[in-house]
Amino acid sequence: MSVISERKKITVVGTGLGLDTMTAEAREAIAKAEVLIGAAGVLEPYKDAGKPAYPCYLPQEVTALIESENAREFAVLVSGDVGFYSAAAGLAEALASYDVGFIPGISTVNAFFARLRLPWQDVAFVSVHGRDTNLVDAVRRNRLTFCLTGKNVNALGAALVKAGLGQSKAYIGENLGSPQERVYEAVADDLAVGHFSSQTVLLFANESFDDRTSAGLPDSDFVRQAGVPMTKSETRAVVMSKLNLRPSDICWDIGAGTGSVSVEMALNAYRGHVYAVERREDAIPLIEQNCTAFHLGNVTVICGDAPASLDALPAPNAVFIGGSGGEMDRIIDVVLSKNPNARIVVSAVTLETVPAAMAALAGAGLEPDVVQINAARGRKAGVLHLMEAQNPVTILSAGGRQ
């Protein structure tokens, strides 16, 4: 004997781009529902349907409304598809105690790529609509990047221009599925100016995409300036291995100098963020120039002394100290107060820095791993080649994951 569930039935329906793109299954679910719920714009076509229609979409509001209604069958309408940056995810959790089902719809991705007559199986997808997302890095790392936007297209364009990606090809889709629909081609430069609908989607095509991570980029890849120190390639390679970065890490580069370590941090923590702290004002444009050369959008450059400039920064996962200004113990105290499990790597060129770093780490209860690099570089001398010794560098690393 079958048992009929007494639980209320809620169907979350993807309405696609409007009535013309809805599936038969979606239409049937809406027709059978006793109560309709959704954002005002999505409910508009059903204002004369002869059944209650409530304009709300936040999970808590929807749950409260369903609890207060005597009806047994509900349809919660969401635009596009239920599985692509949709309110459906929050609704699934909030309505878990009910009999919940999902009906897919035509998403903006389907529609936009159909308009462009392009496949989309190899595209990177991001949303910057109400989200803190690094669009610059996505465009840098991928040949094709699809982006959901909000009222922020100008700011997105400006960020791409700043990162040296202003000539990236951009396909623009405004108001898809409506009488005001526009689909056209431009470059990222054009996005920084002009007026765009809040219902805008973008596709960036970057044939020169660069998805590398790195450890020890050639020194010649960086813009240099007399008097501004730079962590050399061989040292950088060891520093990066000791930092052991993950893609979403928050990183601090203290005493950033030329910004070579900041750049390599940003390339490896491509879903995270790097804070480059440097007290020399003349070095700040140099760091920014190197970040632009590598098309980075996840580096914030801060001109100031450490540790004073560190208080306002988010807790780090990994910290490189290339210059401490004699404040090694205080810097490490700030790092560990933000995150007791932060990975800390110190490079010491002078003899005095080594015991200072050892004492500061020991004072924080950390036992450092110590490596000294004695590198020599080949150079040509007439028809012969010589090995030219570089200054030895001591690298201390402690804390965090091993």
HULIN-V467982 format. One record per pair of residues at least 4 apart in sequence whose C-alpha atoms are under 6 Angstrom apart, sorted by sequence separation. I is the first residue (numbers start at 1). GAP is how many residues later the second one is. D is the distance in whole Angstrom. If there is no record, write none. Layout:
i: [I/I]
gap: [GAP/GAP]
d: [D/D]
This chain:
i: [17/82/91/92/108/113/161/232/236/261/265/266/285/305/324/336/355/358/359/362/380/381/16/113/128/160/161/175/176/291/304/348/361/380/16/82/139/160/175/348/379/15/174/379/174/266/378/173/253/378/173/377/172/376/377/172/376/171/376/171/219/376/40/170/218/375/37/39/170/217/35/36/37/38/39/170/216/37/38/39/169/170/216/374/38/168/373/125/127/129/167/168/216/249/256/373/123/124/125/126/127/128/129/167/216/247/248/256/372/82/123/166/215/247/250/252/255/256/372/81/166/246/247/248/249/250/251/252/253/254/255/315/371/81/136/175/247/248/275/279/307/315/318/371/80/81/174/215/273/274/275/276/277/278/279/317/318/319/320/321/322/370/80/81/174/273/275/276/278/279/318/320/370/80/173/230/369/173/229/230/259/368/369/228/258/368/172/368/157/171/329/59/171/170/157/158/170/59/157/169/169/154/38/154/168/34/35/36/37/38/154/33/34/36/33/33/349/30/348/348/151/347/150/347/346/346/149/345/149/345/148/344/147/213/344/147/213/146/343/146/342/343/145/341/342/145/341/144/144/143/12/16/17/143/8/9/10/11/12/13/14/15/16/143/8/10/12/14/15/16/251/14/143/250/14/142/250/251/252/253/254/255/14/141/249/251/255/140/141/140/141/11/14/16/8/9/10/11/12/13/14/15/16/7/11/14/16/164/163/164/163/163/17/137/136]
gap: [4/4/4/4/4/4/4/4/4/4/4/4/4/4/4/4/4/4/4/4/4/4/5/5/5/5/5/5/5/5/5/5/5/5/6/6/6/6/6/6/6/7/7/7/8/8/8/9/9/9/10/10/11/11/11/12/12/13/13/14/14/14/15/15/15/15/16/16/16/16/17/17/17/17/17/17/17/18/18/18/18/18/18/18/19/19/19/20/20/20/20/20/20/20/20/20/21/21/21/21/21/21/21/21/21/21/21/21/21/22/22/22/22/22/22/22/22/22/22/23/23/23/23/23/23/23/23/23/23/23/23/23/23/24/24/24/24/24/24/24/24/24/24/24/25/25/25/25/25/25/25/25/25/25/25/25/25/25/25/25/25/25/26/26/26/26/26/26/26/26/26/26/26/27/27/27/27/28/28/28/28/28/28/29/29/29/30/30/31/31/31/32/32/33/34/34/34/35/35/35/36/37/38/38/38/39/39/39/39/39/39/40/40/40/41/42/44/45/45/46/47/47/48/48/49/50/51/51/52/52/53/53/54/54/54/55/55/56/56/57/57/57/58/58/58/59/59/60/61/62/63/63/63/63/64/64/64/64/64/64/64/64/64/64/65/65/65/65/65/65/65/66/66/66/67/67/67/67/67/67/67/67/68/68/68/68/68/69/69/70/70/89/89/89/90/90/90/90/90/90/90/90/90/91/91/91/91/128/129/131/132/133/160/160/161]
d: [6/5/6/6/6/6/5/6/6/6/6/6/6/6/5/4/6/6/6/5/6/5/6/5/6/5/4/6/5/5/6/5/5/4/6/5/6/6/5/6/6/5/5/5/5/6/6/6/6/4/4/5/6/6/5/5/5/6/4/4/6/5/5/6/6/6/6/5/5/6/5/5/5/5/5/5/4/6/5/6/4/6/6/5/5/5/6/6/5/5/5/6/5/6/6/5/5/5/5/5/5/5/5/6/4/6/6/6/6/6/6/5/4/4/5/6/6/5/4/5/5/6/5/5/5/5/5/5/5/5/5/5/6/4/6/5/5/4/6/5/5/6/5/5/6/6/6/6/5/5/5/5/5/5/4/5/5/5/5/5/5/6/6/5/4/6/6/6/6/5/6/6/5/4/6/6/6/5/5/5/5/6/5/6/5/5/5/5/5/6/5/5/5/6/5/5/5/6/4/6/5/5/6/4/6/6/5/5/5/5/6/5/6/6/5/6/5/6/6/5/5/6/5/5/6/5/6/6/6/4/5/6/6/5/5/5/5/6/5/4/6/4/6/6/5/5/4/6/5/6/6/6/6/5/5/5/5/5/5/5/5/5/4/6/6/6/6/6/6/6/5/6/5/5/5/5/5/5/5/5/5/5/5/5/6/6/4/5/5/6/4/6/6/5/6/5/5/5/5/5/5/5/4/6/6/4/6/6/5/6/5/6/5/6/5]
